[in-house]
């Protein structure tokens, strides 16, 4: 952040979505193993954030603010996207919800409250319905209605939304204008490397792009992805991602040292050059191999604390960056 910052910044954002993030790709039954211990994973993650004084942004799907299907149905927007690929819409699924045993995988009202009450944690939006802005059939009115509903359900829980993470990292200039009109002033953009471009699902998951993103977690293909903020008057603040915290893989465990060095090297660069390092993941990524993933995360947080002590690196949420970027991070 150049002259605007007195220190490097460590930013963390989590795409908090439970089953709603994969409803178009997985059945709930097949995804339950990743969600079975998710609440304890989130509580342990919060404990680590408190221990290492990490400020984090939890970009939360609006559906999670409900406690049950009836409450959710009362909060749904009247205008809904008419996707060309109907499987992208969760609304048919919502209409048929009835098994109370599934509620723990679909709703998180009390858990959101716990996160919000934890020091230095921000609740942001991940849209109301895990909306894909770049898919065929999604119109500006759909985006406005969806985001308005997300802001409303958060407000009913006493939470003001000022930051957004877009599902599947899909966003457009038109979508950003709608966000700005609703009081959202900060978003997580994508890395500049081609494999991370904001595209529809089909293009983003092109096999070459997927393989490139996988390799980039272990070897340096895209660079350090640290950066200085470039604010523009009256524009939403873009806080681009630096890296996705890919979960532990038993098949690739021999590469864990490379994964750790890749992240820590970029963090060190950000600390020394007074730049931003922005790490993100989904809480459910830690649902399998939970202790391995939490141990890896703690290693990253220990490195942050060392950089904080040596170079003055600071941890900031997206909203904290947004509110301070014109005057620097203190």
Secondary structure as UniProt FT lines:
FT   HELIX           2..4
FT   STRAND          9..16
FT   HELIX           18..21
FT   TURN            22..25
FT   HELIX           28..35
FT   TURN            36..37
FT   HELIX           38..51
FT   TURN            52..53
FT   STRAND          56..60
FT   HELIX           62..65
FT   HELIX           69..75
FT   HELIX           86..88
FT   HELIX           91..95
FT   HELIX           100..105
FT   HELIX           109..117
FT   TURN            119..120
FT   STRAND          121..125
FT   TURN            133..134
FT   TURN            136..137
FT   HELIX           140..156
FT   TURN            157..158
FT   STRAND          163..164
FT   HELIX           167..169
FT   HELIX           173..181
FT   TURN            182..183
FT   STRAND          186..187
FT   HELIX           194..196
FT   HELIX           201..204
FT   HELIX           207..216
FT   TURN            217..218
FT   TURN            233..234
FT   STRAND          237..238
FT   STRAND          243..244
FT   TURN            251..252
FT   HELIX           253..255
FT   HELIX           256..273
FT   STRAND          276..281
FT   HELIX           283..286
FT   HELIX           290..311
FT   STRAND          314..315
FT   HELIX           318..324
FT   TURN            325..327
//
